[in-house]
Amino acid sequence: MKIAMTTFALRNWEAGSSGTLIEGVTPDDLVARCQRAVENGASLVDGYAPFCKHLFVENDTPTSCGFAPITDHNRHLLRSGYVRRREGELPVLERWFEGLAAPVATHFDIILYSRTQLEKEAADFPNEGDVPDGDWGIVSVIGTLEAAEPPMPPITQLRNALGRDQGGSGTAIDRVRYEAAAAFWDRHASVR
């Protein structure tokens, strides 16, 4: 099995972008770590759809957790705005912390999409680069405090339900997962 980096995931190395800012490891080095983890027996964990998997890799870099609980002490650092992750997507309302020192992540949650799904999405966003040469492509990385997937934010689930031509995956909302995510993200926010 071969893992590759997508152009879309490179936003994880851009300060101010949506999602975890990866520090202390290059995209190529992270791909190599993922490849070694799989070769050494790490399992791919099922994601929200059959084409989505998670790979949990220990973090030994200064990368912070991608989210934090909202408290009375940090609520004043919350920001919101309409954000698009790439050109051509509909902007959606997001909420995040600015200026919060999140704890260092203990793990990377590597989100992978199958080559078939990446090819489908590339047809809708042809200017985003080629589909990488691999069986699975890294589409996002989340710094976490445990080897577990944080719930997909409700707005991401809604975007996915809109379809690939709007920047989603074309996957319908699972109401149980949506409700669980709403409960989690009502008490947490991403950290930029």
N, C-alpha and C positions, 0 to 999 in steps of 0.2 A: 504494500500500500504506500502510495506516495502523497505527501502533503505539500501544498504550495501556498504562497501568499497572494492574495488578490490585491489589486490596486485600491479597491474600496477600503480594505483593512488598514492601509497605510495612514489613514486619518488618525489612528491610535498613536502615531509618532508626531502629530502636529499639535502644538500647544493651542488651546482654545477650542479644539474640535469637540464634538459630541463624543462622550465615552472616555475610557481610561487613557491617560497619557502614559505611554510606555517609556521608561527611562532605563538606561544602563544595559540595553541589549538591542542590537540592530534587528531589522526584519529578517534578514538572512539567518542570523544566529538563533532567533526564536523558531524559525522553521526547522533548523537543525535540531534544536532541543525537542521539538514536537516529534520529529522523525525518530530520534533516539528513544523517546518515551514509548512510542508505539512498538518499535523494534524490541524493547525490553519488556513488553507485555502489558503496557497500559491499555486500558479498555476505552473504546469510544462509547459515550453515554448518550442514549436517545435524547433528542431535543424535541421541539414543539411540532415537528413534522418529520416524515420519513427521510427527507433529504438533509436534515439538520442533525448534527452530532456535537457533543462537547468532549473536549479532552482537557483534563486538569493536570497542570504542570506546576511543580513547586517554583516559587519565586525567590530568587536570591539577589534581586536587583532593588534599587530604591523606589520602584514603582509603587504608588499608593493604591489603596482600595478605591474602586471606581464610584463608591457611594458611601453615604454616612447617614446615621439616624438624625432626624430633625429634633432639636431640643430647644428649650427656651433660651439657652445660651448661644445658639448658632442660627436661630431663625432669621435674624437680621441680615445674614449673609446669603439668603435665598434670592435668586434671580429667576426671571422667566422671560420667554420670548418665543417668537416663531422661528423655527430652525429647519433648514433643509440640510441633509447630510451630503448631498451632491446635487449638481445642476440637473434640472429636469424633475426633481421630486417636488411634491407639494410641501410647503412649509407647514409644520405642525407645532402646536404649543408644547414647550418643554419647560421643566423646572430644574434648576441646578444650584449648587453652592459655588460662590466665588470667594476666594480668600480663606477657605477652610483648609487646615492641615489635616488631611485624612491619615489614618494609620497606614503603615506599609503593608501591602498585600502579602499574604502568605502563599497564595496560589494565583496562577493565571487560569481563567476559564476561557479556553480557546474554542471559539464557535466556528464550526466547519460546515460548509455546504458541499453537497455532492457535485461532481463535474457536470452531471446532467442539469441540475438546477442552475448552476452558474452559466451554462450555455443558454438556458431559457432567459435568464435575466439579462445576459449580454445582448440578446436580440432587442431588448427594450432600451438599453443604454449603450449603443455601439461606440460612443466616444470615450467610454471609460477604460478602454484597454482590452487586451486579449484575455481570454480565459486562461489562467495559468495551467501549465503542464503538470497535472496531478490528478489523483483520484478524488481528493478532497481539497477544498480551498479554504484558507482562513479568511473569514469575513469580518470578524471582530474579536477583540480580546478584552476581557473584563478582569480587573484586579479584584480579588475576593479575600475574605478572611477564613475561608474554609474551602475544601474541595467539593463545592456544591454550586449549582446554578442559582443565581438570584432570579426572582421572577422577572420575566420579560415585561418591561414597562407597558402599561395599558395603551399608551399612544403608539408604541411600536406594533402591538397586536392590531390596533386599528389600521395603521399604515399597511401592514401585511395584508389585511383583509381587503384593502382597496385594490390590490393587484400589482403585478410587476410593472405595468406601464406608469404607475404612480410612485414607484420606489419600494413597493412591498414585495412579498413573495407569492401572493395569490392564495394564501392559506386562510381559511375561515376562522373566526374567533371561536375558541373553546370557552364557553361561559364560566366553567369552574376555574380554569386557569386565569381567566380575566379577573374574576372576583378576588382570587387569592393575590394576584398582582396588585390590584387596586388597594387592598388592605395593606400590603407591604409598602408600596410607593406613597401611600398617604402618610407614612411615618418615616420615609427615607427620601433622599434626593441624590442625584449624581453629583460628583465633585469634579470641577474643572480646574 
